Amino acid sequence: MTRSLLALLIVAILGGCSTLPRDGPSGRAIDRGADHGENGADYAIVQLDYATAERIKAVPGLHTGSLAAASSTSPVDVIGSGDRLLVAIFEPSGNLFGQRNTEDGVRAGSSTLPLLSVDRNGAVSVPFAGSVRVAGLTTTEAAAAIRRALQGRVGNPQVTVAVEENLSNTVTVLGEVRQPGRAPLTVNGDTILDAIAAAGGSPRALEDIRVEVRRGSETFTAPLSAVTTDFAENVRLQRGDQINLVYVPRRFRTFGALGAVAEQDMPAGVMTLASALSRSGGLNDNFANARSVLVFRFERPEVAAALGVTQPATFKGVPVVYRLNLEEASGFFTANTFIIQPDDTIYAPRSISAEVRKFFEFVQQVSRVVYDVSVTNALNN
């Protein structure tokens, strides 16, 4: 037994640090992954400095989706099925609706009808006029249609129409808003932001919300942050639109010799690498290699091209590892400039001294086991 354990110790020593358990790849392993061998590199390593961070920010941002094609010019001041109308009829002769004397002695009559609902056929039923189709008409046009239906029965009638309850010219706002429900459209040309504001706004950060506009069989989508900053994305709506605000949280991950190994939600607005490191408890003083703080990212092809990266793109983007040296003072300026993106992975490998220390701790553990077994064998014998 003693000889077997001694053999295990020798194998461990000869194997070096590669035999020890790790919480992530070593710096050498990461370099090997970027080596262009026979099978090509798995990713590209980019040394991160202030100039590189500024070059990345200089590439225009890209919205994932657009609402521009959803902009509508359809009228929103026409009557539709389900609307409830307030109809008033003024009759100069006073024969039909009763009589009253005006100031100049002329007899006249008037009547305000009970609220009339537009039926599924788009018509309302008016006394002495019968069924009058008003769907697709403005209130002025509807008044003219009712007046024509009354002619021959009422002498020179005057008609006014107002929409008391607007149910057809509405949009539905759902999802991450404080007051989901229907929102009426006005002749002012209501936009997406108008409808969201009427629903109380969203309690979530703008960057974590995607807007979906469903119109018939089509769906248009864009980030809410783009709608609030790009005039072309704040499109006009048309009746029947469904607006859904979807919560898509932005997260980043931290591994290695950091104060916290976790997946974390990103705060509202822009978050830099310095902020992400501070949220993660910073580098571990005893283990982290401050010369090699890494950010793993699937980068946009246009950004990779601006950096001179020739690594082939995958369906998720170009795999890039940004490496920052925080042993230099300039590295902290760079960390305050480099912007963290959703799904980034921040990794701090162990330093060489930490690996050596970890190795010798392992050797001590094995040696202690060998010593204990040797003493036990001696006592038993």
HUZI-V244588 format. One record per residue. N is the residue number from 1. RES is the residue in one letter. SS is DSSP state (~ for helix, > for strand, _ for the rest). PSI is psi in radians with two decimals (999 if undefined). D_CENTER is the distance of its C-alpha to the mean C-alpha in whole Angstrom. Layout:
BEGIN
N,RES,SS,PSI,D_CENTER
N,RES,SS,PSI,D_CENTER
END
This chain:
BEGIN
1,M,_,-0.73,61
2,T,~,-0.76,62
3,R,~,-0.62,62
4,S,~,-0.75,59
5,L,~,-0.64,57
6,L,~,-0.68,58
7,A,~,-0.72,57
8,L,~,-0.70,54
9,L,~,-0.75,54
10,I,~,-0.75,55
11,V,~,-0.73,52
12,A,~,-0.73,50
13,I,~,-0.76,51
14,L,~,-0.59,52
15,G,~,-0.41,48
16,G,~,-2.75,47
17,C,~,-0.33,43
18,S,~,-0.28,42
19,T,~,-0.13,43
20,L,_,2.59,41
21,P,_,2.55,38
22,R,_,2.83,35
23,D,_,0.27,32
24,G,_,3.05,31
25,P,_,2.68,32
26,S,_,2.94,35
27,G,~,-0.67,35
28,R,~,-0.70,37
29,A,~,-0.66,35
30,I,~,-0.72,32
31,D,~,-0.69,34
32,R,~,-0.62,36
33,G,~,-0.39,33
34,A,_,0.06,32
35,D,_,2.26,36
36,H,_,1.52,37
37,G,_,-2.67,39
38,E,_,-0.63,40
39,N,_,0.06,37
40,G,_,2.92,35
41,A,_,2.59,33
42,D,_,-0.46,30
43,Y,_,2.98,28
44,A,>,2.46,28
45,I,>,2.23,29
46,V,>,2.14,28
47,Q,>,2.15,30
48,L,_,2.11,28
49,D,_,-3.10,29
50,Y,~,-0.74,29
51,A,~,-0.70,29
52,T,~,-0.76,27
53,A,~,-0.71,24
54,E,~,-0.60,25
55,R,~,-0.64,25
56,I,~,-0.77,22
57,K,~,-0.42,20
58,A,~,-0.34,22
59,V,_,2.20,21
60,P,_,2.49,18
61,G,_,2.75,15
62,L,_,2.14,13
63,H,_,2.36,10
64,T,_,1.57,9
65,G,_,2.88,11
66,S,_,2.59,13
67,L,_,0.00,14
68,A,~,-0.65,17
69,A,~,-0.18,19
70,A,~,-0.07,18
71,S,_,2.37,20
72,S,_,2.57,23
73,T,_,0.22,27
74,S,_,2.50,28
75,P,_,2.52,30
76,V,_,0.22,29
77,D,_,0.39,32
78,V,_,2.71,34
79,I,_,2.51,35
80,G,_,2.99,34
81,S,_,2.40,35
82,G,_,-0.35,35
83,D,_,2.62,35
84,R,>,2.20,38
85,L,>,2.53,40
86,L,>,1.96,43
87,V,>,2.22,46
88,A,>,2.34,49
89,I,>,2.25,52
90,F,>,2.20,55
91,E,>,1.94,58
92,P,_,-0.61,61
93,S,_,-0.51,64
94,G,_,0.14,63
95,N,_,-0.50,64
96,L,_,-0.71,61
97,F,_,0.36,59
98,G,_,2.96,62
99,Q,_,2.63,64
100,R,>,2.64,64
101,N,>,2.27,66
102,T,_,3.09,64
103,E,_,-0.52,65
104,D,_,0.22,67
105,G,_,0.07,69
106,V,_,2.32,67
107,R,>,2.42,66
108,A,>,2.80,62
109,G,>,2.68,60
110,S,>,2.75,56
111,S,>,2.37,54
112,T,>,2.01,50
113,L,_,2.70,49
114,P,_,2.77,47
115,L,_,2.29,43
116,L,>,2.24,43
117,S,>,2.37,40
118,V,_,2.15,39
119,D,_,-3.11,40
120,R,_,-0.36,38
121,N,_,0.00,41
122,G,_,0.42,40
123,A,>,2.79,43
124,V,>,2.68,44
125,S,>,2.03,48
126,V,>,2.29,50
127,P,_,2.38,53
128,F,_,-0.07,56
129,A,_,-0.34,54
130,G,>,-2.68,52
131,S,>,2.17,49
132,V,>,2.18,47
133,R,>,2.20,44
134,V,_,-0.17,41
135,A,_,2.39,38
136,G,_,0.02,37
137,L,_,2.69,39
138,T,_,2.98,38
139,T,~,-0.61,40
140,T,~,-0.76,43
141,E,~,-0.64,43
142,A,~,-0.70,43
143,A,~,-0.71,46
144,A,~,-0.66,48
145,A,~,-0.71,48
146,I,~,-0.67,49
147,R,~,-0.72,52
148,R,~,-0.64,53
149,A,~,-0.45,53
150,L,~,-0.33,55
151,Q,>,2.42,58
152,G,_,-0.34,61
153,R,_,-0.52,61
154,V,>,2.34,60
155,G,_,1.99,62
156,N,_,1.01,59
157,P,>,2.59,56
158,Q,>,2.28,53
159,V,>,2.40,50
160,T,>,2.54,47
161,V,>,2.36,43
162,A,>,2.55,40
163,V,>,1.96,37
164,E,>,-0.71,37
165,E,>,1.97,34
166,N,_,1.83,32
167,L,_,-0.33,30
168,S,_,-0.64,30
169,N,_,1.13,28
170,T,>,2.84,25
171,V,>,2.78,21
172,T,>,2.21,19
173,V,>,2.12,16
174,L,>,3.06,15
175,G,>,-2.41,12
176,E,_,1.12,11
177,V,_,2.77,14
178,R,_,-0.55,17
179,Q,_,1.35,19
180,P,_,2.64,18
181,G,>,-2.83,21
182,R,>,2.53,22
183,A,>,2.16,22
184,P,>,2.57,25
185,L,_,2.56,25
186,T,_,2.96,28
187,V,_,-0.05,30
188,N,_,-0.10,28
189,G,_,1.11,25
190,D,_,2.44,22
191,T,>,3.13,19
192,I,~,-0.77,15
193,L,~,-0.58,15
194,D,~,-0.78,19
195,A,~,-0.69,18
196,I,~,-0.70,15
197,A,~,-0.68,17
198,A,~,-0.43,20
199,A,_,0.19,18
200,G,_,0.06,18
201,G,_,3.13,15
202,S,_,2.43,12
203,P,_,-0.15,13
204,R,_,2.87,10
205,A,_,2.50,9
206,L,~,-0.69,7
207,E,~,-0.27,5
208,D,~,0.16,4
209,I,>,2.32,3
210,R,>,2.41,4
211,V,>,2.23,7
212,E,>,2.21,10
213,V,>,2.01,14
214,R,>,2.19,17
215,R,>,1.83,20
216,G,_,-2.15,23
217,S,_,0.03,22
218,E,>,2.59,19
219,T,>,2.25,16
220,F,>,2.48,14
221,T,>,2.62,10
222,A,>,2.73,8
223,P,>,2.51,5
224,L,~,-0.56,7
225,S,~,-0.57,8
226,A,~,-0.64,10
227,V,~,-0.60,11
228,T,~,-0.24,12
229,T,~,-0.40,14
230,D,_,2.02,15
231,F,~,-0.62,18
232,A,~,-0.38,18
233,E,~,-0.34,14
234,N,_,1.29,15
235,V,_,2.78,18
236,R,>,2.54,20
237,L,_,2.89,20
238,Q,_,2.78,23
239,R,_,2.50,25
240,G,_,-0.16,23
241,D,_,2.52,20
242,Q,>,2.18,17
243,I,>,2.15,14
244,N,>,2.15,12
245,L,>,1.99,8
246,V,>,2.30,7
247,Y,>,2.02,6
248,V,_,1.56,5
249,P,_,2.43,7
250,R,_,2.28,8
251,R,>,2.69,12
252,F,>,2.82,15
253,R,>,2.60,18
254,T,>,2.40,22
255,F,>,2.95,25
256,G,>,-2.61,29
257,A,_,1.06,31
258,L,>,2.93,28
259,G,_,-0.44,29
260,A,_,2.37,26
261,V,_,1.84,25
262,A,>,2.94,21
263,E,>,2.23,18
264,Q,>,2.57,16
265,D,>,2.49,13
266,M,_,2.50,12
267,P,_,2.99,13
268,A,_,2.55,11
269,G,_,-2.73,12
270,V,_,2.42,14
271,M,_,2.22,16
272,T,>,2.96,19
273,L,~,-0.66,21
274,A,~,-0.73,23
275,S,~,-0.70,21
276,A,~,-0.71,20
277,L,~,-0.70,23
278,S,~,-0.63,24
279,R,~,-0.46,22
280,S,_,0.13,23
281,G,_,0.12,27
282,G,_,-3.08,28
283,L,>,2.55,30
284,N,_,2.05,33
285,D,_,-0.55,36
286,N,_,-0.35,38
287,F,_,-0.57,36
288,A,>,2.51,34
289,N,>,1.72,35
290,A,>,-0.30,33
291,R,>,-0.12,34
292,S,>,1.26,32
293,V,>,2.17,28
294,L,>,2.51,26
295,V,>,2.01,22
296,F,>,2.29,21
297,R,>,2.49,19
298,F,>,1.81,18
299,E,>,2.65,19
300,R,_,2.47,18
301,P,~,-0.64,21
302,E,~,-0.57,22
303,V,~,-0.75,21
304,A,~,-0.72,24
305,A,~,-0.69,26
306,A,~,-0.45,26
307,L,_,-0.03,27
308,G,_,0.35,30
309,V,_,2.23,28
310,T,_,0.13,30
311,Q,_,2.31,28
312,P,_,2.54,28
313,A,_,2.55,24
314,T,>,-3.10,23
315,F,_,-0.32,20
316,K,_,-0.24,18
317,G,>,-2.98,19
318,V,>,2.10,22
319,P,>,2.06,23
320,V,>,2.46,24
321,V,>,2.02,25
322,Y,>,2.28,25
323,R,>,2.19,28
324,L,>,2.39,29
325,N,_,1.91,32
326,L,_,0.11,32
327,E,_,-0.32,36
328,E,_,2.48,36
329,A,_,-0.59,35
330,S,~,-0.40,33
331,G,~,-0.53,31
332,F,~,-0.58,30
333,F,~,-0.70,29
334,T,~,-0.73,27
335,A,~,-0.52,25
336,N,_,-0.12,24
337,T,_,-0.58,23
338,F,_,2.17,21
339,I,>,2.24,17
340,I,_,2.38,16
341,Q,_,2.73,13
342,P,_,2.48,11
343,D,_,0.14,13
344,D,_,2.59,16
345,T,>,2.10,19
346,I,>,2.24,22
347,Y,>,2.32,25
348,A,>,1.85,29
349,P,>,2.85,32
350,R,>,2.60,35
351,S,_,2.84,38
352,I,~,-0.71,41
353,S,~,-0.64,43
354,A,~,-0.63,41
355,E,~,-0.75,41
356,V,~,-0.77,45
357,R,~,-0.72,45
358,K,~,-0.65,43
359,F,~,-0.81,45
360,F,~,-0.51,48
361,E,~,-0.66,47
362,F,~,-0.74,47
363,V,~,-0.73,51
364,Q,~,-0.67,52
365,Q,~,-0.79,50
366,V,~,-0.73,52
367,S,~,-0.69,55
368,R,~,-0.69,55
369,V,~,-0.76,55
370,V,~,-0.73,58
371,Y,~,-0.79,60
372,D,~,-0.73,60
373,V,~,-0.69,61
374,S,~,-0.78,64
375,V,~,-0.72,65
376,T,~,-0.75,64
377,N,~,-0.71,66
378,A,~,-0.72,69
379,L,~,-0.67,70
380,N,~,-0.59,70
381,N,_,999,72
END
